[in-house]
Amino acid sequence: DFPSPGYGPLEKGLKLTEELLQEFSRHPKIKIAVSPHTLYTCSPETIKKCIKLSERYSAPLHIHLAENSEEIAEIRQRHGKHPVELLSELGGVNERLLAVHCVKIGDKELEILYRGGARVISCPESNLKLGSGVAPLPKMLSAGICVALGTDGPASNNDLDLLSEMRTASLIHKGLAEDPAIISAKDVFAMATENGALALHFPDTGKLLPGYRADLAVLDLKKENLQPDYNPLALLVYSAKAGQVSDVMVDGEFIMRNHQILTVDENLIIEKIHEIKEQILAVLKNQKKM
């Protein structure tokens, strides 16, 4: 509910979101989500407004949910219930919900998410960096919940590397359960591809099938760490690095060839990043003087 540097006060944010929903309503590649941050930074009234906006435009409702113990304690103190219960009572748990994180949830909350048809977006490396814990992915999968993988933002996950997320998601649960088969390479690959497409309501991507969009990433298999290749899925999940992706195609159009991005000038972006960095450092320096 507090002002954002991107749009200012709350009502401007809701207005901007609706304008974007209208502008991109028929865009084949871009889907706008209504994205209140969390239940502890947004009042129930704000969440209800976001839910209505999501309903009006059949848009995803994206929210960080049950991310850490502090959130659970704060929501229980304010409202006397778990965040998943609160969101459900507000009308937000349905097939449009993208529930990000869901680290601190039990069987009751899993049942609510499953019955509502919600999608969970797990961001394991962000959760580890922030010390939030580990989301119960095996339980989610056993409960029949659609789980996709995400990275969260660069403040809590520096490299935004989905290949690394697959590897971490698989390895952390093998170690915790002391069971090497509890989460397979096939499981996490599905989370990063077809489940991600399902979560975002893109029914014609996420798989290599006739009639699906040609969304492809090409891996340079000549690298030493990719030898020998006995199992392509295991190779991708446990050995591949993001820098070894040589080409990317989106809906039949190459956006990267031979490691070069074709749609933006990378050097200009890096220059802009350094400019913004200096601006941030200057602001922080001035704040220290105050």
N, C-alpha and C positions, 0 to 999 in steps of 0.2 A: 504493500500500500504506500510505500515511500516513493518520492520522485526518482526517476531514472535519468541518467545522463543521455540516454538515447532518445527519449520522447518527453521528458518532463513529468508533470503530474499524472496520476492514475487515469483520469478520464481521457486524457490525450492518448495514453497507451492503448486503451480499449478502442478508441476511435481509429487509431492507426492500424490496429489489428484488423478491424472490420474493413477498412479500405484495402488492405492487402488481400484479405479473403475475397473481396469482390474483384480486385484486379487480376488475381491468379486463379479464379474459380475454374477456368477451362484450360489452364496451362497443362500440357502433357507431361512435363518433367518436374514442375515445382508444386509442392503442396504446403500450404500455410497451416500452421498449428496455432491454436490458442494456448498460450504458455504462461499461466501464473507460476511464479517461482516455487513456492512451497506453502503449506498450510500455516506455517509459523510466521511468514512474512506477508501473508494475505489474509484478510478477514473473511469470515464465512460469506459476507455480503459480496465481496469481490469475487470469491470463488463461484458463487451462484451466477453472477454476471458473466463470468467466463464460460460456465457450463451452458448457459442460454445461447451465447455466441457460437459455441461449438455445435449445439443442436441446430441452430438456425442455418448454418452453412455446411452441416455434416462434416465438420472439420475435426481433426484429432485434438484432444485435450492433453497437453504435455505438462507434467508436473513432477517435481522431485518429491518422492514419497517414502517415508520411513527409512531415511538415509542413515541416521545414526541415533545413538541412545539419547542425546540431548533433545533431539526433535520429539522422540517418543515421550520423554518426561515433560517437555513444555506443553505439548498438545494435551496430555492427560491432565496436567495442572489447570489448563485453561478450560477444557471441554469435557474432561472426565472419561475420555475414550481414546482408543488407538487411532492414529491418523487414517488408516484404511477404513475404519468404522465411520469416522467423521466424514470422509469424502463420500462414502457410500450413502450416508444419511442426507448429504447435500445433493445427491443425484449424479455424482460424477463418475461412478464406477460402471462402465459399460464398454461396448466394443470399440468406442472411439478413444478410450483412455490409454495414454502412453505413460505408464507408471515407472518413473526412472528411479533406479537403485533398489528399493524394496529390500534393504539389508536386514532390518529389524522387524521381521514378520514371523508369525507362527501359523499353526494349522488353521486357526479360525480366520485369519486374514487371507491366507491362501484360498480358502473356500469362497470368501467374498469376491476375490479377484476372479477366480475361475467361473463362478456363477454369473458374474457380470460380463464375462467375455473380454476382460481387460488384457492388454499386452504389457509385459514387463520389459523394460530396457535395463539390462545389467551393465554396469561400468566397473569391472573389477579392479582395474589399476587405479582409478580415481579413489575408490573405496579404500584401497590399501595405502595410498599416499596420505590420505586424510586420517587414517587410523579409524575408519568408520566400522570396519568389520568385513565380513564376507557374506554375500547374499546366498541363501540356501537354494542354489540352482538345481541340485538333484531333486529336492522336494518339489520345486516348482514344476519341473518336467514330469515328475511322477503324478502330480496333480492335474496334468493336462493343460497347463498354462502355456501360452505362446510366449517364449522368452527370446528376445533379440539382444544383440551386443551393441554397446555404445562406448564412447570414450570420455564423455563429459567435456568440460572446457579446458583450455590450456592452463588455467590457474591451478587446476588440480590434477592435470594429466598432460605432461609437457609435450609429448610427441604425437598425440592423436593418431596412433598407429593401430588400425583394426587387426592387422596380423598379430601384433603383440598381444592384443586383448584376447584373441582366440587361444593363444598359447597359455596365457596367464589363467584364463577361465578354466581351462582343462587341468593344468598342473596344480593349482591351489586346492582344488577339490579332491584330486587324487591323494595329495598329501594329508589333508585334513581327515579324510575318511580311511586313510591307509588302504586304499582300494584303487589299483591302477585302471580298473574298468568302469569306475563310477560315472565319469564323463569322458566320452570318446572324442576323437578328432572329428568324426562324423557329426556328433552332437553340436560341437561349437561351430563347425563350418555351417551347419543349418542355421544356427543363431545369427551368424554374420551375413547370411545371404537370404534364403527364402523367408525366414522368420522376420528379418528386417523389412522385407517387402510387404509381408502380411501386416506388420505393425503399422506401417505407413499407408496402408490401404492402396498399394500398387499391385493389383492382382496379376499383372502380366510381365513381371520381372522377378529376379531372384533365382531363376533356374535357366538352364540351357535346354529349351524345349521349342518345338515348332509353334509359331504363333506368339512366342514371348519376345520382348524387346531384346535387342543385341546389346546387353550391358556386360562388358568383358574386361578383365584385367589379365595382362600377359606377363608371365614370370620368366626371367632369364635363367634357364635351367643349367647354364654352363658354369655357374659358380661352384667353388669347392665345397661349400657347406651343404649343397643340394645333391651331393653324390654319396652313394648310389641311390637311385630312385626305385624303391620296392613298392611303395604305397603312396600315390599322389596326394591323398588327403592328409596323411601323416606328415608328408614332406612339407606341405603347405602350412600346417598348423605348428609343427615343432621345429622346422628348420628355416623357413623362408623369412626374409627381412623386407621391410617396406621399400628400401632402396633398390631391391632387385626386381621390382615391378617396372617393366620397360615401356609398356603401352597400356592405355586405358581407352575403352570405347563406351560411350553412353548413347543408347538408342540408335546404334548404327553409325555414330559419328565419333571419330577419334578425337579425344581431347588431350592425349599425350602420346607422342611417338618417340621412340628411342630415348626415353627418360626426359624429354623436353615437353613441358606443358605448352599447348598451342593456344589456349584461350586467354591467358593473362601474361604480362611481362613479370617474371619472377624477380628480376633485379630491381624493378621499380617498387615492387611490394616490399622487398627487403629494406630498401632505402626508406620507405614510408614507416616501416616498423621501427627503424632506428630513430626517426623523427619523433614518433609517438613516445618511444622509450625516454628520450631526453625531456619531453614535456612532462611525463609522469615523474621523473626524477626531480625536475624543477619544482613541481607542486609539492612533493614530499619534503624537499629541502625547505621550502617556505613554511610548511606546516610545523617543522621542527623549531623554527625561529619564533613561532607564535606562542 
